[in-house]
Amino acid sequence: MEHDDVQIDVVDRTADNGFNAAQMRVNQGAVIAPDVRRMVNCILYRAGDRLISRLRIFGHGSSGSQCVSGGQHANDTQRIKIDNGGNLLNRDLLTLLAGRFSANALVQLHGCSVGSGWKGRALVRELANLWDARVQAALVVQYADEANVFEGVQYVEADGRNNQSATSTLHNL
C-alpha cells in the first residue's frame, strides 16, 4: 500500500430534519451511500491503495446503532449496529475494511448517543477489534449549528474510557 493515508467522511444522505442536510451543504467530498454494503464499497474505492487514517461517520444514531443512510427510519441494512443479542449486524461487510486502517487510525461515530449503554460500548469494542483501529462514539445528542460545526462531545473509547473531545468540524476534510 502507498504511504499517503486518506481521511474519509461518510454522511447520511437523508435530509429528514435538517440535521443531515446541514452536513451535506459543507461536506461535498463525503461518501454518501444507500446502505452499509455500498458505504464499505465506496470507502474501499476512495482509499484505493492507501491506508485510512481517519474515518468519520455522520448520521442519526442511538445506543449501539449508527445510521449510514435512511435517517431516523433506517433499516438494518443501513445501520452499523449491535442487536439485542449483542451481535454486530453487517459484520461480513464491515470485515472487508479490516487491514485497511493505518497504525494510529481513528474512527469516529457521530450519531446521537451511539456509544451509550451496553450496546454502545459493545459496538465500539467490536469495531475496534475488527478494524484494529481506535474507535470513538458519541455519548450524547449531537447538533449541527448554523455554521455546520459539531459541538465538543463526549466519547466512549473501546477500553470503556469516556473523554471530552475538541470541537469536530466538517470543514476539516
N, C-alpha and C positions, 0 to 999 in steps of 0.2 A: 504494500500500500504506500501511497505517497506520504510525504512528511507533513504537508499542509492539512491541518484539521479543518473541519467545517462546523459551523453553528447553524442549527435548523430550528425553525419555529413551526408549529402546527396550530392552526386556528379553526375552530368550529365555524363552518360557513353559514350556519343557521342564524338569521337575524330575527330572533323571536322576542326580544325585549329591549333592544338597543345595545346590550352588553357586547354581544358578538359583532354587531355592526360597527361599533366603535373600534374594535380591534382590527377589523378588516380595512378601515379607512387608512390606517397608518402602516399596516403590516402587509404590504403588497407582495413581498417576496416569500410569504409563508406558504407552507403546504396546506392545501385545502382539499380534503378527501371525503367521500361519502360514507366511508366505514373504515374499520381498523385494517382490513386487508389492503385497501388502496393507500391508506396512510403509510403502512410499512413499505409498500412498493415505491411510493413517492420518496420516502426518506432514503431508501437504498439507491434510487436513481439519482437523487440530489447529492448524496455523499459520493457516489462513484467509487473511486479507488481510495478516497480519503477516509480517515477516521473521524468520528463525530466527537467534538469536544464539549458541545452543549446542545441539548435537546429540550425545548420548552414547549409544553402543550397547554394551549389556552382554550377554554370552553367551560360549559357548565359542569358541575360535579356535585357529589355528595359523598358521604363516608365510604371510602373504598371504591369509588367509581369516578373515572374521568371520562367525560364525553369528548369524542373527537369529531362528531357530527351529530345532527339531529336535535341539538339544543336540549331543552328541558324535556323533550319527548323522545329521546334517543332509545333505540332498542339495543339488545346485547351485541349486535354486530358493529355498533357504533360506539362502544364503550371499552375502556381498559378497566376491568372490574374484578373484584373478589366477590364470589357468590356467597349465599348463606352457608354453604358447606366449607367455606374457606379456600375454594379453588379459584385459580386465576383463569378467567374466561379469555378465549382467543390466544391461549398460551402458544399453540402451534405457530400462529402468525408472528407473535411477538418474539419467539425464539429466533426468527430469521435475522433479527437485529443483534443477536449475541455475537461477540467478537468484532463488532463494528465501532466500538467506543474506544477513545484514547485512554491512556493510563489515569488521567485526572479528570475524566469526563463527569459532567454534571447534567442530570435530568431533573427538570422541574415540572411538576403537575400543578397548574394554576387554577384548577376548578375549585369552586367553593367547598371548603371543608373536606376535600378528598383524603387528607391524611388523618382525619379524626376517627376516633373509635377503634375497635379491634380490627375492623375491615380495612381502615386506612393504614394502620401500622402494618397489617399483613400485606397490603398492596405494595407499599414502599419496600418492604423486605423482599418480596417475591421478585420485583423488578430489579432491585439492586443485585440480587443473586443471579438472576437470569442474564442480565446485561453486564455484570461486573463493572458497575458504574455507581457513583454516588447519586442517590435519588432523594429528592425533597418533594413534599406535598403540602399544600396549604391546609392549615388547621381551622381557618376562619373564613367567613364570607369575603369574597373578592369583589372589588368595584373598579370600574374604569371611570375616571373623571373626564371633564370636558377636554383636557389635554391628552387623553388616552394614556395616562400613566397609572400603573397599578400601585396601590398603596403598599408600604412596607408591611409584610405579612409574616406571621409565624409559620414555621415549617416543622414537620417531623422528619427526622433522619431515619435511615434504615436500622440504626442501633437503638432507636427509641428516643434519642435526644430531641428536645424541642429547642428551636432557636429563633431569633429575630433576624430577618434578612434586611438588607438595604432595599430601597425602592427599586423595583424592576420596571423598566420602561420598554415599550415596544419600539421606541426609536433606536434602540441599541441593537440593530440587526447586523 
